[in-house]
Amino acid sequence: MEKRKIFLTGMMGSGKTTIGKKISNKLHIPFLDLDQEIEKKEGKTISQIFALHGEKYFREVEHHVLLALIEKKSFVLSTGGGTPCFFDNMKRMKYSGTSIYLQLHPKSLTDRLIHAKNQRPLIQNKSEDEILDFITNLLEQREVYYMKSDVVAKGENLSATKLLGLIEKK
């Protein structure tokens, strides 16, 4: 099996986990979720880590877990929404494999997130309009990092086959 490392970036709700599992199956390589790996290492949920230790601590743990995962041979990795925005994470991902930004319009993200807001600490007490404002502002800050990805894929109606085609073209 050829060595292959694929890093999926984008906002929460962009489909990184869903499409990541599909392309990992098609490529016959493991699927990894950075948040799940952090939770395993810390023995706490992401929400608990934020509540107990704050974002600075979380971002440091996230960075170290990412560096450890990069050492693996082949994988599809769903990163956290903020992962590319801290330390030299985006540079490391690009150097180690193929980075892909799953780009969605803020309204599409809001439509996807409104039904799962209780599992998302950053938006759980917000109304639909507040979520849209929050997502729009956060995306404005983060997109500069996401756009450094090797592949930018429009996330609406994106299939695993279509995404693999974009990866192959790269």
Residue, then its C-alpha position, 0 to 999 in steps of 0.5 A: m500500500e502506498k503511503r498516503k496522508i490526507f488531512l481534511t480541514g474546514m468548519m464544524g459541520s462541513g462534513k469532514t468526518t462523514i466524507g473522511k470515513k467514505i474516502s478512507n474506505k475507498l482508499h483502504i486506509p484508516f480514518l482518524d478523528l483528531d478530536q477523538e484522539i485528543e479525548k483518548k489521550e486526555g481521558k476527557t471530552i473536548s468540552q471538559i478540556f475547554a472547561l477545565h483547562g481553557e483553549k490555550y491548553f487544548r490547542e497545545v494538546e491538539h498540536h502534539v496529538l497532530l504531530a504524533l499522528i503525522e508519524k503514522k504511515s497512511f490515514v485520512l484525518s478529520t481535523g478540528g475546525g481550528t486546527p489549521c489556525f494554530f502553531d504551524n499545524m497547516k504547514r505541517m499538514k501540507y508538508s506531510g500529505t494532502s490538505i483539503y478544505l471542505q468549503l461551505h457557505p455559512k448558511s449551509l453550515t448553520d442548516r447542518l449545525i442547528h440540529a446538532k447544536n447540543q453536541r457543539p459547545l461553541i453554539q449550544n445556547k445560541s438561536e439559529d440567527e446567532i449561530l449564523d452570525f457566529i459561523t460567519n464571523l468565525l469563518e471570516q477569521r479561519e478561511v485565510y488558513y483553510m484556503k492554504s489547503d492543497v485542494v479546496a472542495k465545495g462541500e455542498n453535494l460533495s461525494a467521496t468519488k468527486l473528492l477523490g477525483l479532486i485529490e488525484k488531479k492535485 
